[in-house]
Amino acid sequence: MVQFLDPEGDDVLVPPGTYSVKSGPVQLILDAQDGASMTIEPTEGTHSTDAPFPTVISTSGEKAGLANSHLLVVLYPAGNTLQAMGNYPNNQLA
């Protein structure tokens, strides 16, 4: 389970699973296969990756030296990103 913040600053717990990701002007919407939907707050950024279509990366932050964290990044072809950093409650990896 990963804990993110929603646009209002409240905690959102995202259980392990497969999600589709949609973006809004100030939010990322995660839709689970079971019909559950969660909204998390991203920050904007840029990238230099050759992304021919929007691509979502969901990975442990430990790979980038960020202990107890999880990164969710959407790469857009124009070089923009929406990214959110969550954490594993009680220091337990999902």
Stockholm file with secondary structure:
# STOCKHOLM 1.0

chainA/1-94         MVQFLDPEGDDVLVPPGTYSVKSGPVQLILDAQDGASMTIEPTEGTHSTDAPFPTVISTSGEKAGLANSHLLVVLYPAGNTLQAMGNYPNNQLA
#=GR chainA/1-94 SS CEEEECTTSCEEEECSSCEEEEECSSCEEEEETTSCEEEECCEEEECCSCCSSCEEEEEEGGGGTCTTEEEEEEECTTSEEEEEEEECGGGCCC
#=GC SS_cons        CEEEECTTSCEEEECSSCEEEEECSSCEEEEETTSCEEEECCEEEECCSCCSSCEEEEEEGGGGTCTTEEEEEEECTTSEEEEEEEECGGGCCC
//
